[in-house]
């Protein structure tokens, strides 16, 4: 084994802190060969090289992540044709976890996960073996892999979030519980745990405790007391600026510290200083060896920055119609809008290509294609995303819009009708669906059904769009 890295950070971070520069020369050479093989899309060769490295350095988590990616790429298009042999192999390895967890991890990588990287039983056993070996970040990564293969498995999201909380990996826990909340706003347990993880993560990063002098860092003593009582649920702009200064000093000492870089980016984001946030998120993504979560964050923040620039140009065009060069500015605006949309679609397509089973990414791509008036291309991605229970209603609404724009009003109506039948309460989503369906019935000339939809909305929300005007006109009002 190579020399252990410095013991810094939480228990979770200390255990799996081996990085490429910690590898001995012979293993580092193998790793560079593996990276070159991946660049050439020689996935099977990359898999064999990375397996050999992990045999010697099981705590090299970045290498295991690259191995998993190579295995996924190697097996694209092969899923669904497994013969069930992996389950038997996993069962045979189960009894060896306590005796020799590292051997179990190596066997799993070669005999199960190389051919079926998302295998739930194999990854669960990897989780158990890694935990027994003290490789706690690897254990968390095993659960993350199960979720990547089955993005709608909320049970595993909770298991992963609780695991990170138990290990005091509050940042990872907050990300995990945040994803649950994004999928299901009614999951109050996940919402509470997200707030707890965020608060505890802030406290840990600031090294605040009851005996410390963290209050001296704050300019507002009353705000200090409020923050303490609320468990650090929020920070004022002044407090965030103090945090930026502290993190900037840490960053100046080590610009390759990914944790400091991510916290600095997140603080700029909270301050709504999005260009600065984008700069640090992009660097954190580079340091992370292309973490998908950071990639998504970079894309989101870049969209905010670009949209802000577009809004400024749009406002200038609207407010200066007599400007001598107004036509030139209008052309620039149109070109910039198209460029941003093309970039968003390309980014979404790339993420879908890497994670073809992620229905949320499919929906995002379908939505962006719809916004670009590319309805045919949007439909095929939306139809796949419809398989997700948490996205199903939103997808059917967008499919209906696609069919409507393409003149297939009967297909659009069937999507709206199906979605409406699955919603039991009259919420905003159901109102929107009923309104869209009413407009379709109007096009189809089915007056009775058109009014039925509008009256359902009218009965609970008089002010919804122009429903009242349409309904009352039907009575001669």
N, C-alpha and C positions, 0 to 999 in steps of 0.2 A: 504493500500500500504506500501511496505517496504521503508526504507530510500533511498533517491535518491543517485545515485553514483556521484562522483565528476564531476563537469562540466569542462571537458578537451577536447581538440581537436576541430575539426570543428563543426559547428552547427549540421551537419548530425550525427556525432559521439556522440555528447552530448545527443541527444534525445533518442537514443536507447542503452544506455550504461549499462543497467541492466545485471549483470552477475549472475552466479549461487551463488556466495558467497554473493550477495546482497539479495537473497531470504530469507524470514523468515523461521524459523526452520521447520514449518509444510509443506511449499511448497518445501523446499529443500529435505525433506523426500520423498515427492511425486515424485520429479524429479529423485531421485536415484532409486525409484521403476520403473519409466518409462524406465530408462536406462537398468535396469535388465531385464525388459520385452522385450526390443529390442534385448538384447543379446540372449534371448531365442526365438526370432522371434515371440513373441506374440504381433503382430502388433496392433490388435484391442484394447488390454488392454493398450498398450503404448499410443495409440491415445486418449483414454478416459482420462488417467492421465494427459497428456500434455495439453489437452483442459481445464481441471480443473485448471491447473496452470495459463494458459494464461487468464482465466476469471478474476483472481486476479492481474496478472502482465502482461498486454498486451505489455509492453515494453521489455519483456524478449525474445529478438530476437533469441538467441541461442536455446531456447526452441521451438520457432516457426519453426526454421529450422529442428529440430529433429522431430517435429510433421509432417512436410511436408514429410520428408523421410519415416516415419512410415506409412503415408497415401498412399504414392506411393507403398510401399512394400505390404500393405494390399490389394491394388487394382490391382496388377500385374496380367495380363491375363484377366481383366474384362473390360478394355477400349474398346470402340466401341459398347457397348451394353447399353448405356444410353438412357433413354426414353424421354429426353428433359425437364424433370421437373426442372432441375437446372436453366435453363434460366428464367423460370417464377419466381422462388424464388429470383433470382438476381434482376429482374425488380421490385419486390415488396419491396426489401430492399433499392433500389436506393434513394427513397424519404426521407429515414431516415438518410442519411449520415451526413448532416449538423447538424441535431438535436441531434443525439447520435452516433457518429462514432464508439465508442468502442463497443456498442451493436451490430452494424452492423458487425464489425470484428468478434465478438464471434459467431454471427448467421451464418456468412459465413463459419467459420471453422467447425461448426457442421452440417449445412444443405447442404452445397455444396462441400467444398473442402475436407471433410473427405471421400467422395465417389468418387470425381472426382478432385484430387489435381491439375491437369494441366488445369482445366477449365479456358479458357481465359477470359470470362465475369466475373467469380467469382474473379479471381485474379486482373483484372482491377478495380473492385469495391473495393477490399481489398486495392489496391494502393490508391484510392481516399479517403477511410475511414482513412487509416493510415496517409495520408498527413493531413487530416482535424484534426486528433488527435495529430499532432505534432510528430508522430513516423516515421520520414523520412527514416530511414534505413529500416524499415519494408516495407515502400512504395516501395523502390528500390528492396527489396527482392521479392515482389509480381510480379514486372515486370521481374525479373530474372527467376521466376518460369514459366511464360508464355514462355520465350525463351527456357527454359529447355524442355518444352513440345513440342515446335515447333522450333528446333534449326536453321532452315533456314529462319525464319521470320526476315529479315534485318530491317524492319520498327520498330520492337520493340527494336532491338539492338540500333538503333539511338535514340529512345525515352528514353531508359534507360541511355544511355551515356549523352544525353542532360540534363536529370534530375540530374544526379550526378554532372555535370558541374555547373548547376544552384545552387546546394547546396554546392559547393566548396569541394566536395569529389573527389579530382583530381585523387587519386590512383585508385579508383573504375572506374572513367570515362576512364582513360587510358587503363585499362584492357578491358573494354567494346568496346571502339573504336578499340583497337588492335585486338580483335576477328573479327570485321567487316573486317579489312584490311587483316587478314589471309584468310577470306572467299572470298574476292573480292579485288584483288590488284588494280583494276581500280576505286575503290571508293575513289576519291580524297578528298571528304568532310570528310570522316572518317579518312583518313590519316592525314589531317591537324588538325583535332580535337584531334587525338591521340598525335601529337606533342605538341599541346597547353596544353593538360592535363598533359603530362609528364613534360613539362617545369614549369607549374604553381605548380605542386605537389612538384617539387624539391625546388622551391622558398619558398613554404609554409613550407616545412620540415626544411629548413635552417633558417626560419624566416628572410628572406631577404626582404628589402624594400628600397625605395629611400633614407630614412633618416638613415638607419642602417649602421653598420660598417663591413658588410660581406666581403668587399674587403680585409680587414686586415687578413682574414683567408686564403687568397690565396697568394701563394709565387710569382706568376708571375702576375705583375700588367697589362701587356699587355693582357694576357689571360683573366684577370678580365674584361677589357673593351670589349673584343670580346664576352665573355659570356653574358654580359649585353645586347649588341646590338642584339645578336642572340636569346634572350629569353631563355637562359639556355638550348639550344638544345643539348649540349654535354659537357663533362668534360674531362680534361686531367687525365693521370694516377696519377700525383701528387695531383690534386684536389680530385680525388676519394679516395686516401689514407688518405687525411685530413678528408674526410667524414667518412671513416671507423673508424678513431680514435675517432671522435665525437660520432658516433653511438655506438661504443664499450663502451664508458663511460656511455652513457644512458642505454645501455643494462646491464651493471654491477650493476646499481642502481635498475633495475626491469627486471629480466629475463623473466617475464611473459607478458611483453608488446609486443603484437603481431605486432603492427605497426612498432616499432623499429626493431623487429626481421626480419620482411619482408624487410624493407629498407636496413638493414645490409646484408641480403642474396643477395638482388638485386645488391648492390654495389660490393660485392665480385664477383658476376657473371659478371658485367661490367669489372672488373679487370681481368677476366678470371682465377680467383683463384677458380676453380670449387669444389675442396674438401671442402673448407671453406663455399662456397655458399650452397652446399648440406647439410652440418651440420645445418645451420641456417634455410634453407627451411624446413627441416624435423621437426625442433622444432616449426616453425611457423605453419606447418600442424597439429601438435599435439595440439597446443594452439587454433587452429581455429575450433575444433570439426569436423575435417575431411572435410575441404572445398575442393570441387572437383577441383577448379582451382589450389589450392596449391598442391593437390595430383598429378595433371598433371605436374606441375613445378618440383616437387621432382623427378618424373619418368624421365623427360627430362634431368635434371642435372645429375641424377645417371647414365643415359645412356652415357652422355659425359664423366663422370669420369671413368666408366668401359671401354669405348672405348679407352680412353687415356692409361689405363693400358694394354689393349690388344695390342694397337699399339706398346708400348714399348717392350712387349714380342715378337711380330711378327718381329719387327726390329732386335731384338737380334738374333732370329732364322735365319733370312735372312743374317745377317752380320757375323755369326759365324758357318758356315756349318761344320767346322772341329772340333768343340768343342766336347770333349769326352762324354759329357752328352747331346748331341744335340737331340737324339731321345726322351729323357725324357722331354726336353723342348718343343719339337713338340707335345708330348702327352698332356702336360699341356696347350699348346695353344689351341689345339682342344677341350679339355674339357672345358676351360674357354669360348671359343666361343659358344659352345653348351649351357653352363650354362647361359650366358648372353641372348641368344635367348630365352631359356625357360622362363627366368624371365620376359623378355619383353612381351612375349605372355601371361603369367599368369596375369601380371598387366593389360594389355589391356582387357583380358577376364573379369577380375573383374570389370573394369570400365563399360564395356558393360552390364554386369549383373545388375549393379546398374542403368544404364541409357540406357535401351534397345531401345529407340526411337532416340538416338543421332547418326545420320549417320556418323559424323566425327569419332566417336569412333569405329563404325563398319568398316570404311575404314582403320583406323589405325590397327585394329586387323587383317583384311584381308591382309593388306600389310605385316605385320610381319609374318603371317602364310605362305604367299607366299615366303618370304625370307628364311623361314625354310623348304622350299620344301613341305609344307603341303597344296597342291593345292586344294584337295577336301574340306578341312575344310575352306580354304580361300574363295572359291566360294560362299558359302551360306551367308557369311557376306558381301561380295562385291555386291551380287545381291540386298541385302537390301539397301546398301549405294547408289546404283545407283539411288534411288528415289530422292536423293538430287540434285537439279539443279546445285549447285556450284561444286559438286564432280563428276557429271555424266561422263564427258569426261575422267578424270583420272581413274575412276572406270572401264569404258569400256576398256581402254588400259590394265589395270591389269587383267581384266577378259580374254582378248584375250591372254595374256601371260600364264595365268593358263591353258586355254583350249589347247594352243599350247604345253605346257610341258606335258600335259596328252595325246597328240597325236590326239586331236579332232580339226584338222586344219580347218575344214569347219565352226565349231562354232566360232573358234578364228577369222577367216576371217570376219564373219558376225558382230562381235563386232567392229573390226577395221573399217569396211565399214560404220557402223552406226555412229561411232564417227566422222569419217572424214566428213560425210555428214552434220554434225552439226557445223563444224568449217568453218567460211567464209574467214578467212585470213590465209596466209601461215606463221604461227608462228612455234616455235620450237616444240610445241606439235603436230601440224599437220605433221611436217616433221618426227617425231618419229613414228607416227601412220602409215604414208605412207611407211616408211622404214620397219616396222614390217610386214605390209601387203604384201609388195613386197617379203619378205623372205618366207612368207606363200605360196604365189602364185608360188614361185620357187619350194617349196616342192610339191605342187599340180600339177606341170608340166604345169601350164598355163602361158607360156612364154610371151604372148602378154600383159596380165594384169600385170605381173611382171615388164615388162619394162615401162609400162604406169605410174606406181607408182614412179619408179625411175626417170623417165624423168620429172615428176612434180617437184621433188626436185631439180634435175639438173638445171632446168630452172631458179631457184632463188638462189641456194646455191651450187656452184661448189665444195666447200670444205667439204660438209657434209659427214662424215664417208667415206666409200669407194664407194659412189654413182657414182662419175665421172669415176672411173676405171670400174665399172660394165657396165655403159651405153656405154662407148667408146669401150669396148670389144665386145658389141653386134653389133658394126659397123665394127668389124674386126680390131680395133685400138690396 
